[in-house]
Amino acid sequence: MGTATDPTEVLDPKRDRLVITASSLGTVFEWYDFFLYGILAALLGKLFFPSDNPTAATLASLAAFGAGFGVRPLGAIVFGYFGDRIGRKYTFLVTITLMGGATAAIGVIPTYEQAGLLAPILLLVLRLLQGLALGGEYGGAAIYVAEHAPKGKRGQYTSWIQVSVVGGFLLCLVVVLACRHAMTPEQFEAWGWRIPFLASLIMLAISIYIRMKLSESPVFQAMKAAGTTSKNPIVDSFRYPGNIKNVLVALFGVAAGLTVIYYTSQFGTLYFLTGTARVAEEEALMYLAVGALLAAPLYVGFGWLSDHIGRKKLLLAGYLLAMLLVFPLFKLMADGANPALAQATATSPVRLEMPAECDFSVFSKPTTECGKALAFLTKRGINYTKAETGEVALNVGSERIVGFDEAAYVAALVKAGYPDTADPAQKQRWKIILGIAVMVALSAMTYGQVAAIMVELFPARVRYTSMSVPYHIGTGYFGGFLPFIQQLIVVQTGDAYSGLWYTVGVVAMAFLVTLFFLPETKDRDIAA
C-alpha cells in the first residue's frame, strides 16, 4: 500500500495502463498535428508564400514552421501556471483541444491565390496557436504519467510519451502518403492536402473521449488535500532554492541537445534526401517511415535501461555517439540514395567564380548573374566551392562556362554525371534505411528518458511550469528553427553537409552542460 507522503507507491496496473494509453495516444495525435505542417512545408510554401524563387518560398514556409516552435515557451508559461494551480488533467484537455482545432482550421483557410496576403497571415496565426497548445501538452502528459509511475519504472513509463512523438510522425506519414496515392498529384496540390489537416478532428474526438476517463494525478491530489499547491507557480519557480540552476541545466543540457538530434533524424533527413540526394518526396517519406518504425521500440528500451543504469550516463553516451556519427550517417544515406551524385562530386567538382560582393538573398528573386548562379546551384543541391574573381563563371570538372546560362549549366552538369533525379537502378535502399534507423536510434538514446529526467529535476508544486518552460525553449528555438538554420547554412556555404555542424555544435554544448551540471535523478522522490 502507498503512503500519504508518496502516492506514487500505490500500485494499480489497470489504472496505469489507462494512464499510459490515454496520455500517449493524445500525444500521438498532438504531434501528428504539429508534424503535418513540417512534412508539407514545401507544398505549403508554394500555396501560401508564392515566390519566383523556390528556395525563398521553402525557407519562408520553414520560418513559419519555426514560428510555431518559437511560441511554445509562452504556452509552457500559460499552461504550466494552470497545470500547477488547477491540475494536470484539465490543463492538457485544453491544450489538445486547442491544437486539434487549430490544425483542422488550416485545412479550410484560403490559399494566397484565393485570398492574397490574408492567407499567409491566417496560416501563421494558426501555427502560433499550435505552438501555444504544444507548449502545454508535453509537460502535462509527461508529468501525469510520471506521477502515476511506481518507483524504479518512471523511465519505462514515461518513455511511452517519447515514443508517441515518433508515433505521431509515423501516423502523419501514413495519412499523407495514403492521400497522395488516392489521387493525382494535381488533385493533391489543389485540394487533397487539406484532408490530413481535417482528419485531426477525428483524432481530437477520440483523444478527448479517452482523457475524460482519467482522474487527477495522485501527487497533485495529495498536494491539493494538504493545501501545498503553489499560489503563483511562475514566481515560486524563481524562488525555490536551486531551481534556476536546474532550469538552465534542463534547457542547455537536456532539451537543446536531444531536440536537435531528433529533428536532424526527421526533418533534417527529409530535406537532405529530397534536396541534395534528389529523391522524390513520397519515396523519401517511405524511407523515413520504415527507418523510424524499425528504431521506435528503442525509445521504450532506453527508458527502461535508464531505470537501471541511470539517466545521465545514457544521455552522455547518446550525445557522444551523435556527434561522432551524424556526418558518416548522412554520407551513407547520400551514397545509398544517389551514388551517381556522390561519384560526380568526387570526379568533377563544381566551383563558382564570382565577385566578392554579390547581391543575393534566399528570400528574394536574384537579379544579378552571381545571384542567379547561386540560386541555381542551391535549388539543385549541388556541392560547390567559391572563388573570388571579377566575373561569374561556373567550372564543372574541366569545363568552364562564363556568365549565367542555365541551359549551359544543366548540360555541363549532366555531361559530368550530375543527375537531376536519383536513378532507381543504382539505389542501395538498405543504406538509406540503415542511416535513418541509426539516426532514430540515437534520438531514442537521448530522448527515451527525457520525461523522467525533467520530472525528477523539479519539485512537485512548481513542476509543470519549471519543466515545461526550459523544455519548450530548448525544443522551440534550438530544435524548431533547425530546418531553417541548416538550409540557410547550406545556401551560404555551398556544402550540402555543412548544416550538420549546427547539430554537432548544439550537441557539444549539451554534452558539456550535462557532464558538469546535471545530477543523476533516477532515485529521487518526486512526491516532494
Solvent accessible surface area in square Angstrom, and as a share of the most:
residue,aa,sasa,rsa
1,M,227,1.01
2,G,24,0.23
3,T,75,0.44
4,A,97,0.75
5,T,111,0.64
6,D,9,0.04
7,P,16,0.10
8,T,2,0.01
9,E,63,0.28
10,V,61,0.35
11,L,128,0.64
12,D,55,0.28
13,P,87,0.55
14,K,156,0.66
15,R,57,0.21
16,D,6,0.03
17,R,152,0.55
18,L,66,0.33
19,V,3,0.01
20,I,28,0.14
21,T,72,0.42
22,A,1,0.01
23,S,0,0.00
24,S,14,0.09
25,L,52,0.26
26,G,0,0.00
27,T,0,0.00
28,V,24,0.14
29,F,19,0.08
30,E,0,0.00
31,W,3,0.01
32,Y,0,0.00
33,D,6,0.03
34,F,0,0.00
35,F,0,0.00
36,L,0,0.00
37,Y,0,0.00
38,G,0,0.00
39,I,2,0.01
40,L,1,0.00
41,A,0,0.00
42,A,47,0.37
43,L,14,0.07
44,L,0,0.00
45,G,0,0.00
46,K,117,0.49
47,L,36,0.18
48,F,1,0.00
49,F,39,0.16
50,P,64,0.40
51,S,53,0.34
52,D,108,0.56
53,N,6,0.03
54,P,67,0.42
55,T,21,0.12
56,A,4,0.03
57,A,7,0.06
58,T,43,0.25
59,L,3,0.01
60,A,29,0.23
61,S,0,0.00
62,L,2,0.01
63,A,36,0.28
64,A,6,0.05
65,F,1,0.00
66,G,0,0.00
67,A,24,0.19
68,G,0,0.00
69,F,0,0.00
70,G,14,0.14
71,V,27,0.16
72,R,0,0.00
73,P,13,0.08
74,L,93,0.46
75,G,0,0.00
76,A,0,0.00
77,I,64,0.32
78,V,56,0.32
79,F,19,0.08
80,G,0,0.00
81,Y,61,0.23
82,F,89,0.37
83,G,0,0.00
84,D,0,0.00
85,R,91,0.33
86,I,97,0.49
87,G,0,0.00
88,R,0,0.00
89,K,17,0.07
90,Y,119,0.45
91,T,4,0.02
92,F,0,0.00
93,L,19,0.09
94,V,83,0.48
95,T,0,0.00
96,I,4,0.02
97,T,62,0.36
98,L,52,0.26
99,M,0,0.00
100,G,1,0.01
101,G,34,0.33
102,A,5,0.04
103,T,0,0.00
104,A,8,0.06
105,A,28,0.22
106,I,0,0.00
107,G,1,0.01
108,V,102,0.59
109,I,14,0.07
110,P,41,0.26
111,T,13,0.08
112,Y,79,0.30
113,E,164,0.74
114,Q,124,0.55
115,A,33,0.26
116,G,26,0.25
117,L,128,0.64
118,L,96,0.48
119,A,0,0.00
120,P,19,0.12
121,I,98,0.50
122,L,55,0.28
123,L,0,0.00
124,L,71,0.35
125,V,72,0.41
126,L,20,0.10
127,R,0,0.00
128,L,63,0.31
129,L,61,0.30
130,Q,0,0.00
131,G,0,0.00
132,L,38,0.19
133,A,0,0.00
134,L,0,0.00
135,G,0,0.00
136,G,0,0.00
137,E,0,0.00
138,Y,0,0.00
139,G,0,0.00
140,G,0,0.00
141,A,0,0.00
142,A,0,0.00
143,I,0,0.00
144,Y,1,0.00
145,V,1,0.00
146,A,0,0.00
147,E,0,0.00
148,H,5,0.02
149,A,0,0.00
150,P,14,0.09
151,K,107,0.45
152,G,50,0.48
153,K,95,0.40
154,R,4,0.01
155,G,0,0.00
156,Q,55,0.24
157,Y,29,0.11
158,T,0,0.00
159,S,0,0.00
160,W,107,0.37
161,I,0,0.00
162,Q,0,0.00
163,V,24,0.14
164,S,4,0.03
165,V,0,0.00
166,V,0,0.00
167,G,23,0.22
168,G,0,0.00
169,F,0,0.00
170,L,26,0.13
171,L,50,0.25
172,C,0,0.00
173,L,0,0.00
174,V,91,0.52
175,V,27,0.15
176,V,0,0.00
177,L,13,0.06
178,A,57,0.44
179,C,13,0.08
180,R,46,0.17
181,H,134,0.60
182,A,83,0.64
183,M,28,0.12
184,T,65,0.38
185,P,96,0.60
186,E,125,0.56
187,Q,76,0.34
188,F,1,0.00
189,E,70,0.32
190,A,70,0.54
191,W,124,0.43
192,G,0,0.00
193,W,0,0.00
194,R,38,0.14
195,I,69,0.35
196,P,0,0.00
197,F,0,0.00
198,L,68,0.34
199,A,23,0.18
200,S,1,0.01
201,L,92,0.46
202,I,120,0.61
203,M,19,0.09
204,L,21,0.11
205,A,63,0.49
206,I,76,0.38
207,S,1,0.01
208,I,52,0.26
209,Y,143,0.54
210,I,30,0.15
211,R,1,0.00
212,M,109,0.49
213,K,111,0.47
214,L,7,0.03
215,S,74,0.48
216,E,28,0.13
217,S,0,0.00
218,P,18,0.12
219,V,1,0.01
220,F,2,0.01
221,Q,86,0.38
222,A,35,0.27
223,M,16,0.07
224,K,139,0.59
225,A,94,0.73
226,A,74,0.57
227,G,59,0.57
228,T,68,0.40
229,T,20,0.12
230,S,0,0.00
231,K,151,0.64
232,N,61,0.32
233,P,0,0.00
234,I,59,0.30
235,V,54,0.31
236,D,24,0.13
237,S,10,0.06
238,F,136,0.56
239,R,184,0.67
240,Y,88,0.33
241,P,115,0.72
242,G,50,0.48
243,N,1,0.01
244,I,71,0.36
245,K,114,0.48
246,N,27,0.14
247,V,29,0.17
248,L,88,0.44
249,V,6,0.04
250,A,0,0.00
251,L,16,0.08
252,F,69,0.29
253,G,0,0.00
254,V,0,0.00
255,A,0,0.00
256,A,0,0.00
257,G,0,0.00
258,L,0,0.00
259,T,1,0.01
260,V,0,0.00
261,I,0,0.00
262,Y,1,0.00
263,Y,5,0.02
264,T,0,0.00
265,S,0,0.00
266,Q,0,0.00
267,F,0,0.00
268,G,6,0.06
269,T,0,0.00
270,L,3,0.02
271,Y,28,0.11
272,F,14,0.06
273,L,0,0.00
274,T,40,0.23
275,G,27,0.26
276,T,18,0.11
277,A,0,0.00
278,R,47,0.17
279,V,5,0.03
280,A,66,0.52
281,E,50,0.22
282,E,55,0.25
283,E,45,0.20
284,A,0,0.00
285,L,0,0.00
286,M,91,0.41
287,Y,13,0.05
288,L,0,0.00
289,A,16,0.13
290,V,57,0.33
291,G,0,0.00
292,A,0,0.00
293,L,117,0.58
294,L,114,0.57
295,A,4,0.03
296,A,10,0.08
297,P,89,0.56
298,L,72,0.36
299,Y,0,0.00
300,V,29,0.16
301,G,34,0.32
302,F,36,0.15
303,G,0,0.00
304,W,121,0.42
305,L,53,0.26
306,S,0,0.00
307,D,16,0.08
308,H,106,0.47
309,I,69,0.35
310,G,1,0.01
311,R,4,0.01
312,K,46,0.20
313,K,122,0.52
314,L,6,0.03
315,L,0,0.00
316,L,26,0.13
317,A,38,0.30
318,G,0,0.00
319,Y,0,0.00
320,L,84,0.42
321,L,70,0.35
322,A,3,0.03
323,M,42,0.19
324,L,115,0.57
325,L,60,0.30
326,V,1,0.01
327,F,38,0.16
328,P,70,0.44
329,L,14,0.07
330,F,2,0.01
331,K,105,0.45
332,L,46,0.23
333,M,0,0.00
334,A,10,0.08
335,D,51,0.26
336,G,0,0.00
337,A,0,0.00
338,N,2,0.01
339,P,31,0.19
340,A,22,0.17
341,L,16,0.08
342,A,45,0.35
343,Q,121,0.54
344,A,4,0.03
345,T,42,0.25
346,A,83,0.64
347,T,94,0.55
348,S,18,0.12
349,P,83,0.52
350,V,4,0.03
351,R,99,0.36
352,L,0,0.00
353,E,11,0.05
354,M,15,0.06
355,P,42,0.27
356,A,72,0.56
357,E,153,0.69
358,C,33,0.20
359,D,100,0.52
360,F,40,0.17
361,S,46,0.29
362,V,5,0.03
363,F,107,0.45
364,S,58,0.37
365,K,119,0.50
366,P,18,0.11
367,T,105,0.61
368,T,48,0.28
369,E,90,0.40
370,C,8,0.05
371,G,0,0.00
372,K,77,0.33
373,A,0,0.00
374,L,8,0.04
375,A,16,0.12
376,F,14,0.06
377,L,0,0.00
378,T,29,0.17
379,K,121,0.51
380,R,22,0.08
381,G,13,0.12
382,I,8,0.04
383,N,36,0.19
384,Y,13,0.05
385,T,86,0.50
386,K,90,0.38
387,A,29,0.22
388,E,137,0.61
389,T,51,0.30
390,G,78,0.75
391,E,78,0.35
392,V,11,0.07
393,A,0,0.00
394,L,0,0.00
395,N,12,0.06
396,V,5,0.03
397,G,37,0.36
398,S,124,0.80
399,E,70,0.32
400,R,110,0.40
401,I,21,0.11
402,V,89,0.51
403,G,11,0.11
404,F,53,0.22
405,D,68,0.35
406,E,95,0.43
407,A,78,0.60
408,A,31,0.24
409,Y,0,0.00
410,V,49,0.28
411,A,61,0.48
412,A,4,0.03
413,L,0,0.00
414,V,89,0.51
415,K,168,0.71
416,A,27,0.21
417,G,36,0.35
418,Y,2,0.01
419,P,29,0.18
420,D,72,0.37
421,T,93,0.54
422,A,8,0.07
423,D,54,0.28
424,P,86,0.54
425,A,97,0.75
426,Q,84,0.37
427,K,22,0.09
428,Q,70,0.31
429,R,104,0.38
430,W,151,0.53
431,K,29,0.12
432,I,0,0.00
433,I,41,0.21
434,L,79,0.39
435,G,0,0.00
436,I,0,0.00
437,A,16,0.12
438,V,42,0.24
439,M,2,0.01
440,V,0,0.00
441,A,23,0.18
442,L,8,0.04
443,S,0,0.00
444,A,0,0.00
445,M,26,0.12
446,T,0,0.00
447,Y,7,0.02
448,G,0,0.00
449,Q,0,0.00
450,V,0,0.00
451,A,0,0.00
452,A,0,0.00
453,I,0,0.00
454,M,0,0.00
455,V,0,0.00
456,E,6,0.03
457,L,4,0.02
458,F,5,0.02
459,P,16,0.10
460,A,0,0.00
461,R,80,0.29
462,V,0,0.00
463,R,2,0.01
464,Y,0,0.00
465,T,6,0.03
466,S,3,0.02
467,M,0,0.00
468,S,1,0.00
469,V,27,0.16
470,P,1,0.00
471,Y,0,0.00
472,H,0,0.00
473,I,53,0.27
474,G,0,0.00
475,T,3,0.02
476,G,0,0.00
477,Y,102,0.39
478,F,47,0.19
479,G,0,0.00
480,G,1,0.01
481,F,52,0.22
482,L,0,0.00
483,P,3,0.02
484,F,34,0.14
485,I,51,0.26
486,Q,12,0.05
487,Q,57,0.25
488,L,52,0.26
489,I,51,0.26
490,V,32,0.19
491,V,5,0.03
492,Q,100,0.44
493,T,65,0.38
494,G,3,0.03
495,D,56,0.29
496,A,11,0.08
497,Y,34,0.13
498,S,10,0.06
499,G,3,0.02
500,L,8,0.04
501,W,157,0.55
502,Y,39,0.15
503,T,4,0.02
504,V,23,0.13
505,G,42,0.40
506,V,12,0.07
507,V,1,0.00
508,A,35,0.27
509,M,60,0.27
510,A,0,0.00
511,F,41,0.17
512,L,96,0.48
513,V,27,0.16
514,T,0,0.00
515,L,71,0.35
516,F,139,0.58
517,F,112,0.47
518,L,3,0.01
519,P,46,0.29
520,E,76,0.34
521,T,1,0.01
522,K,48,0.20
523,D,119,0.62
524,R,89,0.32
525,D,69,0.36
526,I,3,0.02
527,A,17,0.13
528,A,85,0.66
